[in-house]
Amino acid sequence: MDYPDLHQKLKEFTKAPIQVNVAMVTKVDEGAFTCDLKFVSGATLSDVRLKAAIDDMPDGVVEVPEVNSSVLVGVINNETNQCFVLKCSKVAKV
């Protein structure tokens, strides 16, 4: 591997803003592995991912947060309509 190339790729990668926000869970859809959130600002967001891919594959471990619990929310590829739960303050089910 060419290390100067690796260093350049890392510089390009880190130019994108990294976004993590705090929100409260208002609804959970265990069948779809998604939840609805309300942010501190009052904004709401639906269908936030609870697992890496929204598909029918049953593999993996998914933490299902409790309604009214706090979560940390990450943004995928800096697209605010593509979010996922990073961590939950209270887990209802695994």
C-alpha positions, 0 to 999 in steps of 0.5 A, a space after each residue: 500500500 502506498 502510504 502517501 495515498 493513504 494519508 491523502 484519503 484520510 485527509 479527504 475523509 475527515 473533511 466531511 462533518 461528523 454529526 452525532 445528536 441527542 434525541 428522545 425516542 417517541 415510537 419504536 417499530 420492532 418489525 422494521 427495526 426503526 424508531 421515531 425521534 424528537 430532538 432537543 431542538 423540537 425537530 422530529 425524525 421518523 424511520 431512524 435505523 436501529 441496525 446497520 441495514 434495513 433488510 429482512 436478515 435476522 442476523 446480528 444483535 439489535 438493541 431496541 430502545 425504550 420509548 422516552 429514553 435518550 439516544 445518540 443519533 449518527 448521520 449516514 454520509 452527511 444525509 440528515 434523512 439517513 440516520 441511525 441509533 448509535 447508543 441508547 440510555 435504556 434498552 427495552 429488548 435485545 
